[in-house]
């Protein structure tokens, strides 16, 4: 576990530095990337909180910051007033297009490029097994209907 933590914190420090040059924190980037890869670039706030492992008030604060900078907007659910969506804006998509090339270069240099293809495949498969066991709500939610508004 110590080795895993050392690798994770080392990568996180490098990624955080790269994201800071674009005015984003690691958690803001995580929210943007999850929205970008979700159907219609939107997620219910409760699903976004679960996927990022933030509390509902924590995700509200992050979305508030991203909304103030125009990267995300909120949309009310038309069928359930209790639910709302976080939606990636055009400005948010543009920011991701600016951030991703350098982010992917960094990941290639410090992580994926250091492993042989079979090592990387085995590591990713293993991480998915562990992730699915300890954080089943962290998947992208693509299988779930993104327009579903009812709360759980």
C-alpha positions as CSV (number, residue, x, y, z in Angstrom):
1,X,0.0,0.0,0.0
2,X,2.9,2.3,0.7
3,X,4.3,1.9,-2.7
4,X,0.9,2.5,-4.3
5,X,0.5,5.7,-2.2
6,X,4.0,7.0,-3.1
7,X,3.3,6.4,-6.8
8,X,-0.1,8.0,-6.6
9,X,1.0,11.1,-4.6
10,X,4.0,11.6,-7.0
11,X,1.8,11.5,-10.0
12,X,-0.8,13.7,-8.3
13,X,1.8,16.4,-7.6
14,X,2.9,16.5,-11.2
15,X,-0.7,16.5,-12.5
16,X,-1.7,19.2,-10.0
17,X,1.2,21.4,-11.2
18,X,0.3,21.1,-14.8
19,X,-3.4,21.8,-14.1
20,X,-2.5,24.9,-12.1
21,X,-0.9,26.4,-15.2
22,X,-4.5,26.3,-16.7
23,X,-6.1,27.7,-13.5
24,X,-7.7,24.4,-12.5
25,X,-7.4,22.3,-9.3
26,X,-7.3,18.6,-9.5
27,X,-10.9,18.2,-8.3
28,X,-12.1,20.8,-10.8
29,X,-10.4,18.9,-13.6
30,X,-12.0,15.7,-12.4
31,X,-15.4,17.3,-12.5
32,X,-14.8,18.7,-16.0
33,X,-13.5,15.4,-17.4
34,X,-16.4,13.4,-15.9
35,X,-18.8,15.8,-17.5
36,X,-17.0,15.8,-20.8
37,X,-17.2,12.0,-21.1
38,X,-20.8,11.7,-20.0
39,X,-23.8,11.6,-22.3
40,X,-24.8,15.1,-23.3
41,X,-21.8,16.3,-21.2
42,X,-24.0,16.4,-18.1
43,X,-24.5,14.5,-14.8
44,X,-26.9,14.9,-12.0
45,X,-25.3,16.7,-9.1
46,X,-25.8,13.6,-6.9
47,X,-24.1,11.3,-9.4
48,X,-21.3,13.8,-9.8
49,X,-20.8,13.9,-6.1
50,X,-20.7,10.1,-5.9
51,X,-18.3,9.7,-8.8
52,X,-15.9,12.2,-7.3
53,X,-16.4,10.9,-3.8
54,X,-17.3,14.4,-2.6
55,X,-20.2,15.2,-0.3
56,X,-23.1,16.9,-1.9
57,X,-22.1,20.2,-0.3
58,X,-18.5,19.6,-1.5
59,X,-19.6,19.1,-5.1
60,X,-21.9,22.2,-4.9
61,X,-18.9,24.3,-3.9
62,X,-16.8,23.0,-6.8
63,X,-19.6,23.4,-9.3
64,X,-20.2,26.9,-7.9
65,X,-16.5,27.8,-8.7
66,X,-16.7,26.3,-12.2
67,X,-20.0,28.1,-12.8
68,X,-18.5,31.5,-11.8
69,X,-15.8,31.0,-14.4
70,X,-18.3,29.9,-17.1
71,X,-17.0,26.3,-17.4
72,X,-20.1,24.6,-16.1
73,X,-23.8,25.6,-15.8
74,X,-26.6,24.1,-13.8
75,X,-29.8,23.0,-15.4
76,X,-33.0,22.1,-13.5
77,X,-34.5,18.7,-14.2
78,X,-37.7,19.3,-16.1
79,X,-39.5,16.4,-14.3
80,X,-38.2,16.6,-10.8
81,X,-37.6,20.0,-9.1
82,X,-35.4,18.3,-6.5
83,X,-32.7,17.3,-9.0
84,X,-30.4,19.4,-11.1
85,X,-27.6,18.7,-13.6
86,X,-24.1,20.1,-13.9
87,X,-23.5,20.7,-17.6
88,X,-20.2,21.3,-19.4
89,X,-20.4,24.6,-21.3
90,X,-18.7,25.5,-24.6
91,X,-16.1,27.4,-22.5
92,X,-15.6,24.3,-20.4
93,X,-15.1,22.2,-23.5
94,X,-12.6,24.8,-24.9
95,X,-10.7,24.7,-21.6
96,X,-10.5,20.9,-21.7
97,X,-9.2,21.1,-25.3
98,X,-6.4,23.5,-24.0
99,X,-5.6,21.3,-20.9
100,X,-5.7,17.8,-22.4
101,X,-2.7,17.8,-24.7
102,X,-0.3,18.7,-21.9
103,X,-2.1,16.5,-19.5
104,X,-1.9,13.5,-21.8
105,X,1.8,14.2,-22.5
106,X,2.4,14.3,-18.7
107,X,0.6,11.0,-18.2
108,X,2.5,9.4,-21.1
109,X,5.8,10.6,-19.7
110,X,5.3,9.7,-16.0
111,X,2.9,6.8,-16.2
112,X,1.8,4.9,-19.3
113,X,5.0,5.4,-21.2
114,X,7.0,3.7,-18.4
115,X,5.2,0.4,-18.8
116,X,5.2,-2.2,-21.5
117,X,1.8,-2.5,-23.2
118,X,1.0,-5.8,-21.5
119,X,2.1,-4.4,-18.1
120,X,-0.2,-1.4,-18.6
121,X,-3.1,-3.5,-19.7
122,X,-2.7,-5.8,-16.7
123,X,-2.4,-2.8,-14.3
124,X,-5.5,-1.1,-15.7
125,X,-7.5,-4.3,-15.5
126,X,-6.4,-4.8,-11.9
127,X,-7.2,-1.2,-10.9
128,X,-10.7,-1.6,-12.4
129,X,-11.3,-4.7,-10.3
130,X,-10.3,-2.8,-7.2
131,X,-12.1,0.4,-8.1
132,X,-15.4,-1.5,-8.9
133,X,-15.2,-3.2,-5.5
134,X,-14.5,-0.1,-3.4
135,X,-16.2,2.6,-5.5
136,X,-18.8,1.1,-7.8
137,X,-20.4,4.5,-8.2
138,X,-17.2,5.9,-9.7
139,X,-17.9,4.6,-13.2
140,X,-18.8,7.1,-15.9
141,X,-22.5,6.3,-15.6
142,X,-22.8,5.9,-19.3
143,X,-25.1,2.9,-18.8
144,X,-27.4,5.1,-16.8
145,X,-29.8,7.3,-18.7
146,X,-28.4,10.8,-18.3
147,X,-31.8,12.4,-18.7
148,X,-33.1,10.5,-15.7
149,X,-34.0,13.0,-13.1
150,X,-35.6,11.2,-10.2
151,X,-33.4,11.2,-7.1
152,X,-32.4,7.9,-5.4
